[in-house]
Amino acid sequence: MKTPEQLLRESEDRLNKALSDYEAPPSSTLAREFYELRVQAAIFNYDVSFDVVSIWHHEPAGFAEKVALKGLIHKLYEYDQLLSKHLVARMLALARTRGVVIESADIKAERKKWKEQLLQLQHWSDLRNQATGHYGRDIATQVALLKQVRREEVMNVVAAFLSFNIAVLKVLENAGRAR
């Protein structure tokens, strides 16, 4: 099993490679689209990986742990919104343009595998709106919502979401390579 440092280093390497490919002159408009989507996914992956490793290393306790975990919740929530509303559609369009047949039902089926954990993201909408970067005025509500955060639950959602994201990235990779 890889250490947290190894996982973070791999994520860092993927991010730097994705940026390098993104900044290189593209061979086509389709290549540019592929590299944009890839760098976006790599940014998200590194962001989440960095936070997870930081939590493992620092082992925050009590209320501090909940505050540390809220950053992960926010990133997952926001990226899920972006993925659902924009990125999947862009990926499917890229695949069609490349002549790769990908059914949106395939992505929905992959999402269904992680339904319970992905639904938890939606249950965190109040937390996201009140305490994770979209700070509300009601401090008592923020504190109450943060007190409900459970590390195991957050890490389960992180693992499920990253697994779902990897499946989506495989679709993207195949579309980028016209397979």
N, CA, C and O of each residue as an XYZ file, in Angstrom:
716
protein
N       0.841     -1.182      0.000
C       0.000      0.000      0.000
C       0.888      1.248      0.000
O       1.914      1.305      0.678
N       0.469      2.228     -0.767
C       1.249      3.458     -0.883
C       1.052      4.344      0.344
O      -0.007      4.355      0.971
N       2.098      5.076      0.655
C       2.012      6.024      1.763
C       1.251      7.267      1.300
O       1.133      7.511      0.099
N       0.740      8.044      2.242
C       0.087      9.302      1.853
C       1.020     10.199      1.038
O       0.583     10.868      0.101
N       2.293     10.210      1.396
C       3.253     11.041      0.666
C       3.399     10.575     -0.781
O       3.500     11.396     -1.693
N       3.411      9.248     -0.993
C       3.504      8.716     -2.353
C       2.259      9.079     -3.165
O       2.361      9.465     -4.330
N       1.101      8.953     -2.549
C      -0.142      9.304     -3.244
C      -0.158     10.781     -3.619
O      -0.560     11.150     -4.723
N       0.282     11.615     -2.691
C       0.314     13.047     -2.974
C       1.330     13.358     -4.065
O       1.060     14.182     -4.938
N       2.491     12.716     -4.030
C       3.515     12.934     -5.063
C       2.982     12.523     -6.439
O       3.209     13.226     -7.423
N       2.278     11.393     -6.513
C       1.690     10.961     -7.785
C       0.674     11.985     -8.286
O       0.636     12.304     -9.474
N      -0.138     12.489     -7.380
C      -1.118     13.506     -7.751
C      -0.420     14.774     -8.227
O      -0.843     15.397     -9.201
N       0.644     15.150     -7.540
C       1.429     16.323     -7.936
C       2.042     16.126     -9.323
O       2.021     17.035    -10.152
N       2.586     14.939     -9.567
C       3.172     14.649    -10.881
C       2.118     14.718    -11.984
O       2.370     15.266    -13.057
N       0.922     14.153    -11.713
C      -0.165     14.210    -12.709
C      -0.579     15.650    -12.982
O      -0.842     16.025    -14.125
N      -0.635     16.450    -11.924
C      -1.005     17.856    -12.081
C       0.026     18.594    -12.931
O      -0.338     19.309    -13.864
N       1.290     18.426    -12.618
C       2.336     19.120    -13.373
C       2.391     18.656    -14.822
O       2.631     19.466    -15.717
N       2.172     17.359    -15.068
C       2.139     16.840    -16.442
C       0.925     17.404    -17.180
O       1.028     17.803    -18.340
N      -0.210     17.434    -16.512
C      -1.421     17.977    -17.139
C      -1.226     19.442    -17.503
O      -1.641     19.871    -18.580
N      -0.599     20.215    -16.620
C      -0.341     21.624    -16.918
C       0.639     21.763    -18.075
O       0.448     22.604    -18.954
N       1.676     20.954    -18.080
C       2.661     20.997    -19.165
C       1.994     20.707    -20.511
O       2.235     21.407    -21.494
N       1.160     19.677    -20.548
C       0.446     19.340    -21.788
C      -0.518     20.453    -22.178
O      -0.654     20.776    -23.358
N      -1.179     21.031    -21.203
C      -2.123     22.120    -21.450
C      -1.416     23.339    -22.042
O      -1.947     23.991    -22.941
N      -0.221     23.645    -21.538
C       0.508     24.834    -21.993
C       1.242     24.628    -23.310
O       1.626     25.602    -23.957
N       1.442     23.387    -23.717
C       2.109     23.107    -24.995
C       1.164     23.460    -26.141
O      -0.055     23.388    -25.989
N       1.730     23.841    -27.287
C       0.858     24.137    -28.432
C       0.022     22.904    -28.788
O       0.575     21.829    -29.018
N      -1.293     23.054    -28.834
C      -2.138     21.894    -29.130
C      -2.061     21.515    -30.602
O      -1.835     22.359    -31.470
N      -2.253     20.229    -30.861
C      -2.242     19.752    -32.241
C      -3.562     20.049    -32.941
O      -3.639     20.015    -34.169
N      -4.600     20.340    -32.159
C      -5.911     20.646    -32.735
C      -6.784     21.296    -31.668
O      -6.431     21.346    -30.490
N      -7.927     21.788    -32.114
C      -8.900     22.344    -31.177
C      -9.396     21.262    -30.230
O      -9.625     21.518    -29.048
N      -9.561     20.051    -30.755
C     -10.016     18.944    -29.916
C      -8.976     18.602    -28.853
O      -9.322     18.289    -27.714
N      -7.710     18.663    -29.232
C      -6.646     18.399    -28.253
C      -6.696     19.443    -27.145
O      -6.538     19.111    -25.970
N      -6.912     20.698    -27.512
C      -7.005     21.776    -26.522
C      -8.139     21.480    -25.539
O      -7.978     21.632    -24.329
N      -9.278     21.059    -26.069
C     -10.430     20.727    -25.226
C     -10.078     19.593    -24.255
O     -10.387     19.662    -23.065
N      -9.436     18.567    -24.773
C      -9.025     17.436    -23.945
C      -8.105     17.898    -22.822
O      -8.293     17.513    -21.668
N      -7.113     18.718    -23.150
C      -6.150     19.175    -22.144
C      -6.794     20.103    -21.116
O      -6.401     20.097    -19.949
N      -7.767     20.892    -21.530
C      -8.487     21.739    -20.569
C      -9.223     20.892    -19.533
O      -9.144     21.146    -18.332
N      -9.930     19.893    -20.018
C     -10.671     19.023    -19.111
C      -9.723     18.258    -18.189
O      -9.994     18.086    -17.001
N      -8.611     17.803    -18.758
C      -7.650     17.035    -17.972
C      -6.996     17.884    -16.883
O      -6.846     17.429    -15.749
N      -6.607     19.110    -17.221
C      -5.967     19.953    -16.207
C      -6.972     20.311    -15.107
O      -6.598     20.397    -13.937
N      -8.230     20.518    -15.466
C      -9.254     20.801    -14.450
C      -9.374     19.638    -13.478
O      -9.409     19.838    -12.264
N      -9.437     18.422    -14.013
C      -9.545     17.238    -13.162
C      -8.300     17.053    -12.301
O      -8.401     16.652    -11.142
N      -7.140     17.341    -12.856
C      -5.885     17.199    -12.101
C      -5.796     18.227    -10.974
O      -5.294     17.922     -9.893
N      -6.278     19.433    -11.222
C      -6.306     20.460    -10.170
C      -7.179     19.979     -9.015
O      -6.781     20.051     -7.852
N      -8.359     19.494     -9.343
C      -9.268     18.991     -8.311
C      -8.628     17.837     -7.541
O      -8.648     17.818     -6.310
N      -8.065     16.882     -8.267
C      -7.466     15.713     -7.634
C      -6.362     16.115     -6.663
O      -6.296     15.597     -5.548
N      -5.501     17.030     -7.078
C      -4.407     17.457     -6.207
C      -4.944     18.219     -4.995
O      -4.499     18.009     -3.867
N      -5.888     19.088     -5.241
C      -6.503     19.863     -4.163
C      -7.041     18.950     -3.059
O      -6.765     19.157     -1.878
N      -7.801     17.952     -3.457
C      -8.404     17.030     -2.494
C      -7.331     16.149     -1.850
O      -7.349     15.929     -0.639
N      -6.407     15.650     -2.655
C      -5.337     14.803     -2.116
C      -4.510     15.555     -1.080
O      -4.162     15.000     -0.038
N      -4.196     16.812     -1.362
C      -3.414     17.625     -0.433
C      -4.144     17.775      0.900
O      -3.541     17.646      1.966
N      -5.440     18.047      0.832
C      -6.221     18.205      2.062
C      -6.290     16.908      2.862
O      -6.159     16.924      4.086
N      -6.497     15.782      2.171
C      -6.582     14.492      2.862
C      -5.260     14.185      3.568
O      -5.251     13.792      4.734
N      -4.153     14.364      2.861
C      -2.841     14.093      3.457
C      -2.578     15.041      4.627
O      -2.023     14.630      5.646
N      -2.966     16.284      4.486
C      -2.794     17.246      5.574
C      -3.564     16.812      6.821
O      -3.054     16.914      7.937
N      -4.767     16.339      6.633
C      -5.570     15.868      7.767
C      -4.934     14.629      8.388
O      -4.893     14.501      9.612
N      -4.432     13.705      7.545
C      -3.756     12.516      8.077
C      -2.543     12.911      8.920
O      -2.323     12.359      9.998
N      -1.766     13.858      8.428
C      -0.537     14.257      9.121
C      -0.804     15.021     10.410
O      -0.147     14.783     11.424
N      -1.742     15.917     10.376
C      -1.945     16.816     11.510
C      -2.930     16.290     12.543
O      -2.934     16.747     13.686
N      -3.768     15.331     12.148
C      -4.734     14.728     13.067
C      -5.442     15.761     13.949
O      -5.347     15.695     15.175
N      -6.148     16.710     13.336
C      -6.861     17.686     14.160
C      -7.889     16.980     15.050
O      -8.452     15.953     14.674
N      -8.114     17.540     16.209
C      -9.020     16.913     17.178
C     -10.188     17.844     17.496
O     -10.102     19.062     17.344
N     -11.268     17.234     17.938
C     -12.430     17.999     18.373
C     -13.036     18.823     17.247
O     -13.130     18.377     16.104
N     -13.436     20.016     17.595
C     -14.087     20.904     16.632
C     -13.135     21.295     15.501
O     -13.574     21.547     14.379
N     -11.833     21.347     15.793
C     -10.842     21.680     14.760
C     -10.875     20.661     13.623
O     -10.684     21.027     12.464
N     -11.113     19.391     13.941
C     -11.214     18.367     12.904
C     -12.379     18.674     11.956
O     -12.247     18.537     10.739
N     -13.494     19.079     12.507
C     -14.673     19.383     11.700
C     -14.423     20.587     10.793
O     -14.861     20.614      9.643
N     -13.723     21.564     11.320
C     -13.380     22.742     10.517
C     -12.413     22.344      9.402
O     -12.528     22.835      8.279
N     -11.462     21.459      9.703
C     -10.528     20.990      8.675
C     -11.261     20.207      7.584
O     -10.939     20.338      6.403
N     -12.231     19.406      7.969
C     -12.971     18.580      7.009
C     -13.903     19.394      6.121
O     -14.219     18.969      5.009
N     -14.346     20.548      6.589
C     -15.300     21.337      5.803
C     -14.704     21.793      4.476
O     -15.433     21.973      3.502
N     -13.392     21.980      4.427
C     -12.754     22.350      3.164
C     -12.898     21.255      2.120
O     -13.139     21.534      0.945
N     -12.750     20.008      2.553
C     -12.955     18.881      1.638
C     -14.401     18.837      1.160
O     -14.664     18.640     -0.026
N     -15.326     19.019      2.078
C     -16.746     19.003      1.715
C     -17.026     20.073      0.666
O     -17.721     19.820     -0.319
N     -16.491     21.253      0.878
C     -16.712     22.350     -0.066
C     -16.161     22.001     -1.452
O     -16.845     22.197     -2.457
N     -14.953     21.495     -1.508
C     -14.344     21.154     -2.801
C     -15.131     20.062     -3.511
O     -15.375     20.152     -4.714
N     -15.526     19.034     -2.771
C     -16.316     17.957     -3.367
C     -17.647     18.482     -3.892
O     -18.051     18.155     -5.008
N     -18.314     19.278     -3.107
C     -19.619     19.815     -3.483
C     -19.508     20.663     -4.751
O     -20.276     20.489     -5.696
N     -18.552     21.571     -4.755
C     -18.402     22.471     -5.903
C     -17.995     21.715     -7.164
O     -18.514     21.996     -8.245
N     -17.080     20.769     -7.041
C     -16.637     20.025     -8.225
C     -17.756     19.121     -8.738
O     -17.907     18.949     -9.947
N     -18.535     18.545     -7.833
C     -19.671     17.733     -8.259
C     -20.652     18.576     -9.064
O     -21.188     18.116    -10.072
N     -20.888     19.803     -8.621
C     -21.766     20.706     -9.366
C     -21.208     20.980    -10.763
O     -21.935     20.915    -11.755
N     -19.923     21.283    -10.831
C     -19.276     21.553    -12.115
C     -19.318     20.327    -13.020
O     -19.635     20.432    -14.205
N     -19.004     19.184    -12.465
C     -18.996     17.944    -13.232
C     -20.388     17.646    -13.778
O     -20.550     17.349    -14.961
N     -21.381     17.728    -12.912
C     -22.755     17.397    -13.304
C     -23.339     18.377    -14.313
O     -24.046     17.975    -15.236
N     -23.046     19.653    -14.139
C     -23.675     20.673    -14.977
C     -22.905     20.998    -16.249
O     -23.498     21.457    -17.225
N     -21.588     20.769    -16.256
C     -20.810     21.213    -17.413
C     -19.803     20.193    -17.947
O     -19.782     19.916    -19.146
N     -18.977     19.638    -17.074
C     -17.859     18.832    -17.558
C     -18.288     17.548    -18.250
O     -17.713     17.186    -19.276
N     -19.286     16.851    -17.714
C     -19.733     15.614    -18.353
C     -20.256     15.912    -19.756
O     -19.965     15.172    -20.696
N     -21.015     16.978    -19.903
C     -21.523     17.351    -21.232
C     -20.370     17.655    -22.188
O     -20.413     17.260    -23.353
N     -19.347     18.348    -21.710
C     -18.177     18.636    -22.552
C     -17.452     17.352    -22.936
O     -16.995     17.209    -24.070
N     -17.347     16.422    -21.993
C     -16.684     15.149    -22.278
C     -17.446     14.353    -23.328
O     -16.851     13.795    -24.249
N     -18.761     14.306    -23.183
C     -19.576     13.572    -24.149
C     -19.490     14.208    -25.534
O     -19.429     13.504    -26.542
N     -19.485     15.531    -25.582
C     -19.352     16.227    -26.866
C     -17.991     15.951    -27.491
O     -17.900     15.727    -28.698
N     -16.945     15.965    -26.697
C     -15.606     15.661    -27.201
C     -15.556     14.244    -27.759
O     -14.986     14.010    -28.824
N     -16.144     13.315    -27.048
C     -16.168     11.926    -27.511
C     -16.904     11.806    -28.842
O     -16.424     11.139    -29.759
N     -18.069     12.448    -28.951
C     -18.827     12.397    -30.208
C     -18.010     12.967    -31.361
O     -17.975     12.398    -32.452
N     -17.356     14.094    -31.108
C     -16.545     14.731    -32.144
C     -15.416     13.815    -32.592
O     -15.042     13.808    -33.764
N     -14.877     13.046    -31.660
C     -13.775     12.134    -31.971
C     -14.277     10.802    -32.525
O     -13.474      9.928    -32.854
N     -15.590     10.639    -32.630
C     -16.149      9.399    -33.142
C     -16.168      8.271    -32.122
O     -16.275      7.099    -32.484
N     -16.063      8.625    -30.853
C     -16.096      7.636    -29.782
C     -17.511      7.618    -29.215
O     -18.038      8.647    -28.791
N     -18.112      6.442    -29.215
C     -19.475      6.318    -28.725
C     -19.451      6.127    -27.207
O     -18.953      5.124    -26.696
N     -19.991      7.099    -26.519
C     -20.131      7.024    -25.064
C     -21.555      7.446    -24.752
O     -22.000      8.533    -25.122
N     -22.234      6.587    -24.084
C     -23.607      6.886    -23.710
C     -23.618      7.617    -22.367
O     -22.877      7.259    -21.451
N     -24.452      8.628    -22.261
C     -24.572      9.298    -20.960
C     -25.072      8.309    -19.912
O     -24.818      8.480    -18.720
N     -25.783      7.273    -20.359
C     -26.256      6.238    -19.438
C     -25.087      5.505    -18.787
O     -25.199      5.049    -17.649
N     -23.961      5.388    -19.501
C     -22.779      4.739    -18.923
C     -22.243      5.546    -17.745
O     -21.856      4.983    -16.721
N     -22.223      6.858    -17.897
C     -21.750      7.715    -16.807
C     -22.752      7.685    -15.657
O     -22.368      7.665    -14.488
N     -24.038      7.683    -16.001
C     -25.060      7.595    -14.954
C     -24.943      6.277    -14.195
O     -25.122      6.241    -12.977
N     -24.643      5.193    -14.914
C     -24.478      3.891    -14.260
C     -23.283      3.910    -13.315
O     -23.335      3.339    -12.225
N     -22.213      4.565    -13.733
C     -21.034      4.687    -12.867
C     -21.377      5.507    -11.626
O     -20.972      5.172    -10.513
N     -22.116      6.566    -11.831
C     -22.520      7.417    -10.707
C     -23.415      6.636     -9.735
O     -23.359      6.841     -8.522
N     -24.230      5.750    -10.282
C     -25.151      4.969     -9.452
C     -24.397      4.051     -8.487
O     -24.894      3.755     -7.400
N     -23.193      3.596     -8.878
C     -22.386      2.742     -8.001
C     -22.080      3.437     -6.679
O     -21.944      2.793     -5.638
N     -21.976      4.750     -6.738
C     -21.591      5.536     -5.571
C     -22.756      6.395     -5.088
O     -22.551      7.429     -4.452
N     -23.974      5.963     -5.394
C     -25.164      6.760     -5.130
C     -25.257      7.237     -3.680
O     -25.495      8.418     -3.425
N     -25.072      6.328     -2.742
C     -25.228      6.691     -1.325
C     -24.254      7.798     -0.922
O     -24.640      8.772     -0.276
N     -22.990      7.637     -1.310
C     -21.989      8.636     -0.937
C     -22.194      9.943     -1.691
O     -22.031     11.021     -1.119
N     -22.547      9.857     -2.957
C     -22.755     11.072     -3.739
C     -24.000     11.824     -3.273
O     -24.046     13.052     -3.343
N     -25.002     11.097     -2.800
C     -26.180     11.760     -2.232
C     -25.815     12.532     -0.964
O     -26.429     13.551     -0.647
N     -24.814     12.036     -0.248
C     -24.385     12.738      0.961
C     -23.918     14.151      0.620
O     -24.104     15.075      1.411
N     -23.315     14.318     -0.549
C     -22.908     15.666     -0.969
C     -24.102     16.614     -0.973
O     -24.003     17.751     -0.513
N     -25.219     16.143     -1.488
C     -26.415     16.983     -1.530
C     -26.935     17.274     -0.122
O     -27.470     18.352      0.138
N     -26.775     16.312      0.780
C     -27.196     16.534      2.166
C     -26.340     17.589      2.854
O     -26.749     18.161      3.864
N     -25.172     17.844      2.320
C     -24.288     18.857      2.890
C     -24.533     20.243      2.298
O     -23.730     21.150      2.521
N     -25.607     20.427      1.559
C     -25.827     21.729      0.921
C     -25.972     22.855      1.948
O     -25.442     23.946      1.736
N     -26.675     22.613      3.047
C     -26.786     23.656      4.078
C     -25.420     23.975      4.673
O     -25.086     25.139      4.894
N     -24.641     22.944      4.928
C     -23.287     23.149      5.455
C     -22.466     23.969      4.468
O     -21.774     24.910      4.856
N     -22.547     23.611      3.209
C     -21.818     24.343      2.164
C     -22.262     25.800      2.123
O     -21.431     26.702      2.013
N     -23.555     26.028      2.209
C     -24.084     27.389      2.105
C     -23.829     28.237      3.347
O     -23.788     29.464      3.257
N     -23.661     27.608      4.489
C     -23.529     28.349      5.743
C     -22.116     28.396      6.321
O     -21.787     29.305      7.083
N     -21.265     27.401      5.954
C     -20.014     27.300      6.715
C     -18.775     26.885      5.927
O     -17.707     26.758      6.527
N     -18.861     26.669      4.628
C     -17.673     26.154      3.930
C     -17.129     27.100      2.871
O     -16.612     26.649      1.849
N     -17.233     28.341      3.089
C     -16.758     29.301      2.096
C     -17.868     30.248      1.685
O     -17.616     31.355      1.209
N     -19.091     29.802      1.872
C     -20.267     30.643      1.660
C     -20.818     30.936      3.054
O     -21.914     30.502      3.409
N     -20.050     31.667      3.821
C     -20.388     31.876      5.227
C     -21.701     32.632      5.387
O     -21.909     33.691      4.795
N     -22.582     32.057      6.206
C     -23.829     32.716      6.536
C     -23.639     33.631      7.735
O     -22.577     33.655      8.356
N     -24.671     34.372      8.045
C     -24.606     35.319      9.169
C     -24.915     34.656     10.506
O     -24.583     35.194     11.562
N     -25.539     33.508     10.459
C     -25.997     32.837     11.673
C     -24.898     31.912     12.205
O     -24.765     30.772     11.758
N     -24.121     32.409     13.153
C     -22.999     31.659     13.712
C     -23.479     30.377     14.393
O     -22.829     29.337     14.280
N     -24.598     30.443     15.090
C     -25.122     29.254     15.776
C     -25.416     28.138     14.774
O     -25.146     26.969     15.048
N     -25.971     28.500     13.610
C     -26.246     27.509     12.573
C     -24.946     26.930     12.040
O     -24.838     25.720     11.843
N     -23.953     27.789     11.803
C     -22.653     27.301     11.320
C     -22.069     26.274     12.281
O     -21.644     25.194     11.869
N     -22.052     26.619     13.551
C     -21.479     25.724     14.562
C     -22.262     24.413     14.616
O     -21.666     23.337     14.655
N     -23.582     24.497     14.618
C     -24.414     23.290     14.681
C     -24.165     22.394     13.469
O     -24.044     21.177     13.614
N     -24.088     22.982     12.282
C     -23.830     22.199     11.072
C     -22.443     21.569     11.110
O     -22.280     20.404     10.747
N     -21.458     22.322     11.540
C     -20.096     21.787     11.623
C     -19.999     20.646     12.634
O     -19.261     19.686     12.414
N     -20.721     20.741     13.716
C     -20.688     19.683     14.728
C     -21.219     18.355     14.190
O     -20.907     17.298     14.739
N     -22.012     18.399     13.127
C     -22.568     17.178     12.538
C     -21.576     16.454     11.629
O     -21.801     15.296     11.276
N     -20.495     17.110     11.248
C     -19.518     16.525     10.324
C     -18.803     15.360     11.003
O     -18.348     15.469     12.141
N     -18.713     14.252     10.284
C     -18.037     13.052     10.777
C     -16.909     12.687      9.809
O     -17.114     12.571      8.601
N     -15.722     12.510     10.372
C     -14.535     12.233      9.553
C     -14.724     11.001      8.666
O     -14.446     11.054      7.468
N     -15.188      9.908      9.238
C     -15.350      8.678      8.464
C     -16.306      8.896      7.291
O     -16.053      8.424      6.183
N     -17.380      9.598      7.533
C     -18.360      9.879      6.485
C     -17.735     10.727      5.377
O     -17.927     10.444      4.195
N     -16.992     11.761      5.757
C     -16.343     12.620      4.760
C     -15.339     11.813      3.946
O     -15.304     11.928      2.721
N     -14.528     11.003      4.607
C     -13.512     10.227      3.893
C     -14.150      9.178      2.985
O     -13.609      8.880      1.920
N     -15.290      8.613      3.387
C     -16.009      7.682      2.511
C     -16.502      8.393      1.258
O     -16.421      7.849      0.156
N     -17.008      9.595      1.425
C     -17.471     10.371      0.276
C     -16.283     10.763     -0.608
O     -16.384     10.722     -1.834
N     -15.166     11.139      0.006
C     -13.957     11.464     -0.769
C     -13.548     10.267     -1.619
O     -13.316     10.410     -2.820
N     -13.459      9.089     -1.008
C     -13.042      7.885     -1.736
C     -14.011      7.563     -2.870
O     -13.584      7.246     -3.980
N     -15.309      7.643     -2.597
C     -16.311      7.353     -3.623
C     -16.244      8.366     -4.756
O     -16.297      8.001     -5.930
N     -16.128      9.635     -4.398
C     -16.114     10.667     -5.432
C     -14.866     10.564     -6.292
O     -14.941     10.716     -7.511
N     -13.721     10.310     -5.675
C     -12.499     10.160     -6.465
C     -12.588      8.933     -7.365
O     -12.095      8.963     -8.493
N     -13.207      7.851     -6.887
C     -13.403      6.666     -7.729
C     -14.310      6.989     -8.910
O     -14.028      6.586    -10.038
N     -15.386      7.706     -8.657
C     -16.279      8.132     -9.737
C     -15.539      9.035    -10.715
O     -15.676      8.886    -11.929
N     -14.758      9.967    -10.188
C     -14.012     10.889    -11.039
C     -12.998     10.141    -11.905
O     -12.797     10.499    -13.066
N     -12.358      9.110    -11.356
C     -11.413      8.304    -12.131
C     -12.138      7.618    -13.278
O     -11.622      7.573    -14.395
N     -13.324      7.083    -13.021
C     -14.102      6.442    -14.088
C     -14.439      7.444    -15.187
O     -14.355      7.124    -16.372
N     -14.817      8.646    -14.794
C     -15.122      9.689    -15.772
C     -13.858     10.070    -16.548
O     -13.911     10.292    -17.758
N     -12.728     10.145    -15.849
C     -11.468     10.479    -16.521
C     -11.053      9.411    -17.520
O     -10.449      9.725    -18.545
N     -11.369      8.154    -17.234
C     -11.068      7.086    -18.197
C     -11.885      7.282    -19.467
O     -11.394      7.059    -20.574
N     -13.130      7.698    -19.300
C     -13.959      8.023    -20.463
C     -13.310      9.156    -21.246
O     -13.221      9.105    -22.473
N     -12.862     10.167    -20.534
C     -12.205     11.312    -21.162
C     -10.926     10.891    -21.874
O     -10.659     11.332    -22.992
N     -10.138     10.044    -21.230
C      -8.892      9.580    -21.842
C      -9.175      8.835    -23.141
O      -8.500      9.058    -24.146
N     -10.161      7.958    -23.123
C     -10.520      7.224    -24.336
C     -11.015      8.160    -25.425
O     -10.699      7.972    -26.600
N     -11.782      9.158    -25.045
C     -12.257     10.136    -26.027
C     -11.088     10.931    -26.590
O     -11.040     11.200    -27.790
N     -10.159     11.303    -25.744
C      -8.993     12.065    -26.189
C      -8.117     11.280    -27.138
O      -7.464     11.848    -28.013
N      -8.104      9.975    -26.961
C      -7.288      9.114    -27.827
C      -8.112      8.490    -28.947
O      -7.604      7.683    -29.725
N      -9.377      8.864    -29.022
C     -10.307      8.374    -30.055
C     -10.407      6.858    -30.045
O     -10.268      6.208    -31.081
N     -10.652      6.298    -28.856
C     -10.843      4.846    -28.728
C     -12.300      4.525    -28.555
O     -12.665      3.356    -28.429
